[in-house]
Amino acid sequence: MFFCSIAIIALGAALQIIGTGLIPFIRNHGGSFYAMISMIAGFLTNMLLDYVFVWELDQGVAGAAIATIIGQGVTMLIALVYLLRKKQFTLHIAFSKLGKTAADIIKVGIAPFGLAMSPNISLIIINRFSVSYGGENAIATYACIAYIICIIYLIFQGVGDGCQPLLSQCYGEKDDTRMKSFRKMAYAFALILSVAGCIVMFLMRNSLGILFGASSEVNIEIAKIIPIFLVSVPFVAIIRMATASFYATEKSMYSYILTFIEPVFMLVLMLILPPLFGGQIMIWWSTVNARILSALLALLLKQRVDKEDLYKGGELTK
């Protein structure tokens, strides 16, 4: 049954890839509300069909897989309808410019791709070291924490994705004043959401593990450990906003650095801190400290970009 569900997901992967790829097109053409509707429609379809296939038709994991790909298909179809109706779905690219266009897409796309992949790299590193210091209990604890805290990270992703078209438009129009205003709003909003999310998570810490099906022992451990991870949440907000603003304004190299530096910091700290200062607890603090260091680097890079822009502005004035 497990392999059957994997096969179903694999066969329907094209629906997810196309649907996920079309949403940014809609958003960047001023259809952010419609993009949200497309995503919500797919999400609700998935939930409804999960109930039908899993509970009513007793299809188990395979039924959940079918519901998933149908939900993704709904998102794709709604997105296609919008683009075709608005006549914004075009592939008119001259063959001679195909290579350059593909290179430009890859250049910008590496950063958001890395943002999606980086947490998985971090997870591998954390689990690898947790095996040596905390064992299966530590791995189970972090698995739940990762699922829980990912909710806040996805909200940050939404803020970053939402501000990207605005920043790109202002950058293209050379409207630095509006661009900096939108950027400040994004940072402020993300930080407010991070604090609100931390408060909610902290108040619910004693029941979070149970919500995700953890054992009572793991739930107790989650309640003890999650406040450590909440320390890093505002810093993650800074990293996500900085990365989004960099790739939205053609500062691709800076976005690459911020995207992939966190796992590097994490690896270095986990090689140093746990052997010296206390085993598994230092695995958790190494993760937090890596994110704090990454946020500090993000602020330094942001300051550097602002100085470069100011210098260019002065040169243009002369």
N, C-alpha and C positions, 0 to 999 in steps of 0.2 A: 504493500500500500504506500509506503514511504517513497519508494523509487517511482511508483506510478504518479504520485503528486509532483515529484521533481520533473518527470517527463512532461506533465501538463503545463507546469510553469515555464519550462524551456520552450515548448511549442508556442506558448502565448507571449514569449518575451518580446517579440516584435511589437505587439500592441503597447506594451509599457514603454519601450524605447521611443516609438513614434509619438505616443501621447505625451510623454515627459519632454520630448524635444520640441513639440509644437507649443506647449504652454508658454515658454519664453518668447516665442514669436508673437503670440497674442499680447502678452504683457508689454513688449517693446513697441507694439503698434497702438498703444493707448487703450488696450482692452483688458486692463487688470481685473475689473469686476467680472468680466466674462470668463477670464482665466480661472478665477476663484470658483465660479459656478461650475466650470468643467471639472475641476478637482473634487468639489463637493458632490457632484452627481456621481462620479466614479466611486467615491468613498461610500455614499449611501447605498449605491447598487451592490457594492461588495458586502456591506453589512446585511442587507436584506437577503441576498442570495446565500450568504453564510448560514443564516437561519433556515432557509428553505432546504438547502442541500445537506447540511450537517444534522440539523435537528429533525426536520420533517421527513426527508428522504433517506436519512441514515447513511450518507455517503462518506462520512469521516473526513480524513485529511484530503482525500482526492476531491471531495465536494468543496472543501475550503479552497483548494487550488483552482478549481473551475470558477468559483465565485470571484476569486482574485483577478483572473485574466479577463473575465467578462466586465468587471468593474473598470479595469484598465482600458478595455475596448470602448466602453461608454465615454470615458474621458477623451480618448483619441477621436471618436466620431464627432463629439460636440465641438472639439477644437478644430477639426477639419471643416465642419459646417461654417464656423465663424470665419475662418480664413478664406474659404471659397466664396462666401457671401460678400465679404468685404473686398474680394479680388486682391488679396494680399499674399496668396500662396503662389509664388512664382519661382521658376527654376531657370530664369533667363540669365545664365552666366556664360559668357563667351569661353569657348574651349581654351583659348590662349591664356585666360585669366583664372582657369580652374585651379591650377597649382597654388597661385598666390592667395586665392580666396580660401582654399583649404588650410594653407599655412596660417593665415590670419585667424581663422576659426580655432585652430589648435592652440595658437599662441594665447588667445584669451581664455579658451576652454580648459586649459590645464589647471588653472587655479580653482574654479568651482568643482572640477572633477576631483582634485586633490582634497578639497574640503569634505567631499563625500567619502573618500577613501582613507583619509588620515585617521579618523576614529577607529577604523578597523586595524590599521597598523598599530595604533596605540594599544588596542585591545590585545593584539598578539603579544606585544612586549609585556604588558601587565600580567597576562596569564602565564607567560613563560617564567617570569620571576616569581609570581605567586605560587607556582608549583613547588619551587625550591624552599620558600619561606612559610607559606600559609597553607599549602595543600588544597584539597578539593573544596574545603569549606570557604577558603578565601576566594577561590574562583567562582563558586556559586554566589557568594556575596556580591562580588563585583559585577557579575552578570546581571543581577537584579538592579544594582545601582546604575549600571550603564543604560538599561532600558528606561529607568525612571528619569534620570537626568537628561536623557536624549530628548524628552518632551520639551524641555526648555531650549535645548540646542536647536531643535527644529523651528521653534518660534524665532530664534535669532536668524536662522536661515531665511525665514519669511520676511523679516525686516530687511535683511541684506538684499534679497531678490527684489523686494518692493522698491528700495531706494536706487537700485542699479540703473533702471531706465532713466530716472530723473537726473542722476549724476552724469550719465553718458550724454544725455541731451544737452545739459548745461555745458559740459566739457566741449562738445562739438560746436556749440554756439559761442564758446569762449566767454561764457557768463560766469566768472569766478565768484561773484558775490552770491548769486543764487545757489551755485554748486556748494559753496562752503556752508550756506544756510541749511540746505537739505542734508548735508553731511552731519552737521551739528544735531539736527533733529533726529537723525538715525541713531547716532551715538546716545543721545539723551533717552530716546524711547527704548532702545535696547537695554540700557542700564536700569531704567525704571522697571522694565519687564523682568530683568534678572533679579532685582531685589524682591519684587513681588513673588516671583517663582521660588526664590530661596525661602521666603517666609512661609509660603504654603507648604513646601516640602519639609521644612523643619517642624512645623506644627503637626504634620501628618506622618512624621518619621517612624512612629511606633506601629503603624499599620500598612506602610508602603509595601513591605515584603509580602504580606498576606494578599494584597491586591494582585500581585504578580505570581501567586501560587507557590511562594517559598515556604519552606518548613519553619516551624516556630524558632528553631535554633538559628537558622539563617536570618529570619526576620529580626531577632534580637541583635544580631551582628550588624545588620543593615542600619538599624536605629542608632547604633553606636558610631558607625563609620560615616554615614552620609553627611553629617555636619562638616567633616573634613573636606569632602568634595564640593559642598556648597560654597566654601571659601573661594573656590576658583571660578564660580559661575560668572560674576561680573567681569572678570578678566577675559573669559571666553567671549563675552559680549563685545569687548573691545577688539579682540582678534578678528572676530567674524565681520564686524563693521569695517575695520581697516582693510581687510582682505577684499571685501566687496567694493570698497571705494577705489582701491588700487586697480583691480581689473576692469572697473567701469571707466577708468580714466587713462587707460593705456600705460599704467605703471606695472606691467606684467611681471617684471623681475621681482619687485617687492612683494607682489601677491604670491609668487612661487615660494619665496623665502618664508613668509608667514605660514603658508600652507603646510610645508614639510619640516619646519624647524621644531615643532612641538615634539614629534616622536624622537628626534635627535636629542633634544634636551632631556627627554624622559629616559632614554636609554643610558645616557651618561650619568644622570643622577641615580638611577637604579644600580648602576655598577659601583657607585661610590657610597651612597648613604646607607643602604640596608646593612652591609657588612660592618659599618662603623658605628651606627647609632640605633640598631634595634629591629632588624628583621622586617616582618610584614608591615608594621605600621609605617615604616619608612618607604615601603612601596607606594602606599597611599599618598604620603606627603611628597614623594618624588613626582607623582602625577600632578599634584596641585602646584608644586613649585615650577614644574616645566611649563604649565599654563601661565603662571605669573610672569616668568621670564619671557615667554612669547609675547605677552601683552605689553610688557615694558619695551621689547624690541619693536612692536607695532607702533607704539607712541613715538619712539625715536625716529622710525622711518617716516611716520606722518609729519613730524616736525621738520625732517629733512626735505620732504616734498613741498611743504609750505614755504620753506626758505627758498627752494629752487623756483617755485612759482612767483614768489615775491621778487626775486632777482630778475627773472625773465620779464616780469611786468615793468620793472624799473628800466631795463634795457630797451623795451618797446617804447616807453615814454620818451626816452632820450632820442 
